[in-house]
Amino acid sequence: MLPYARAALAAADAVRETLADFTGLLRGRVTFGLVSCGTGHAFDVAGLLAGFHTAHPAVEIALTEDTSARMLAAVRAGELDIALVGLAEPDPPAGLSLRLVIDEPLVAAVAADDPLAAGSGPLPVAALRDRRLICLPRGTGVRGVLERICAGAGFSPQVAFEAAAPQLPAQLAARGLGVAVVPALSEAAAAAFGLRTRPLDEPRARGRVTLAWRTEGPASPAARALLDVLRDALPVPADPHPM
């Protein structure tokens, strides 16, 4: 009887959600995944979620912060309704729809006395061979891009420090602990850390953050409404690169 009972409960939930949708009163629960760098960028995710909660107080929002790889898998499996994630691969994962939010070149950031700081122009990826690197952890979009471009240059990156906090790689590099591979820093930000930055001479070296959801769309009206809010409010890169 258990499968029938579960089916009956699911049907009852669907009826309640449909009635709420028609009456304009959203109810239910939305699961939203957020990559670490999404909290420190120019757009205000916390403000968007707070505004949605004010407009729809009967909707419960469950927020998860994890690596991009695990959150993409969770969206595909239906465990997350929506996620803001870093993308490592050039092609979108099967079964998911994406909306690009951030698209920035990756740079090598080093202390002012590092030999790489004396050069000018783009830095060949091969120059990172045998250097102690500082990057985001495995499973993040930036780390996946670093591993892919290094493999294309014929070597495996020697990542000495992994840091999930967005600013920590730059802080470690400024203290001479290695070369940080991070999304592009403004001149003011690099100067504040005491860093010199050089773009990588590889067009695929991009830090990209995307909004992700199942191609067929979130199941609940509440999740669909939040997705609409995020798609309308989050920025679109001025010159997005093909995914």
Disulfide bonds with the S-S distance in Angstrom:
none
